[in-house]
Amino acid sequence: MKLANINSGQALQTLMIRNKLTREQLAYDLGVSKVTLSTLRNSKLINGRNLVMICEYFKISASEYFKLGEKEA
């Protein structure tokens, strides 16, 4: 897994679809604004604090999260 081939926003979108979560619901559950959540969904990178918050919410490891964001070669 190469970090250059990871799209964090895609991973988050995949998790939201799988868990049938709206932007509003996830933003509320995470305690962030809808703007912040939108930024996370549209970003290829993620900082450590947000990664931990998202992984804890969805009860997955960071490696599982990144695997969801891997781009097909």
N, C-alpha and C positions, 0 to 999 in steps of 0.2 A: 504494500500500500504506500503510494507516494502522496505526501501531503499536497503537492501541487495539483493532484487530480481529485481533490476533495472539494465538494460544494456543500458547505454547512447549511445554507438556506434550503437546498434541495432535501437534505436529511430532515430538517424541521418540517418542511411541507409534507414529506412522506409520512412522518409520525402523526401529523395533524389529520391527514386523510385516513390513515389506518385506525385512528382513535375517534374519528368523526367529531373533531373539535373545530369550532369556528375560531376566527381570529379574536373575536370579543371574549369568548369563553376562556381561551388559553391565556390571553393577556390578563384577564381577571384572576385566573388561578395562579399565575406566576407573580402577580403583583406588579406588573409593568404596564406602561401605556400601550395603546394600540399602535402608536407610532414606533415605539421601541420594538414591538413584536414584528411589525412590518419591516423594519430595518434588518432584524435577524433573519427573516424569511427571504430577504433579497440579497443577503450577504454571502460571499463565498468563504469568509473567515469568521471565526468566533473566538472571543476571549475566554480565558479559563473560568472566570466567575459565571458567565452565561452558560458555558458548557456544563458546568457542575449543576447549575439550576435546572437546566433542561433534562439532563440525564437523571437527576433525582426525581423530577416530576414524572418522567416516563418509566422510571425504574429500569434503566438500561445502563450499560457501561459506555465509557467514552469510545472504546473501540467499536462497539455496536453502532453508536451514533455515526461515527465516521464511515463505517461500512455502508450505511444507508446513503451517504453522500458521495460515494465513489462514482466517478464518471466511467462509462464504458469506453474502452479504447477503440 
